[in-house]
Amino acid sequence: MTTEEEYKIADRESLVKATSNPIYDLLDRGGKQWRPLLGMMFAEAFGRNLTDLEANKDIYFSCGLTEIVHNGSLIIDDIEDGSLKRRGDLCTHHKFGVDVAVNAGCYMMVSPMNVAHHFVAERHQLALHRIFSQELQCLHVGQGWDIQWHNRKGRVPTEAHYFHMVENKTSVLPRMCLRFIAELTERDPETT
């Protein structure tokens, strides 16, 4: 084997260890996965018959993307909160190291949208990218408030402030999924 071939193999092995292994370790633990189910329910309510996988690959992509982003945010959140366990096992940062966990979590939060063109009609792609960007921004704003409040570095939130944080953190991913579904089914989410 040539040196160049050895490097290619080593690069793939390194990528698997630093990205794929921690990602699949968390995904294989399961989870409630209610966000994708909610998205599929809305798609059906908006007239999609989801039995044909090929005809609905845009819906399945949107629902799956939501779950991948959610799991990536959990990896980062566990580091920020100093958590020890997630879904019955050590948190990703304890199993693989903080550097690997940060990288894997960020990869899960940003990379799924890069393959949208394989699943989503061109006429919807820009809108989905816009929705994705808006909602991830909200997710980080809400997380910022949560960090400040739970670390006692900021003021104690009022009930109204707390609900605003929830709207910009916990509600982001189901809302993003539903906004995707509304776009793909060409429904106005405000009036439907």
Disulfide bonds with the S-S distance in Angstrom:
none
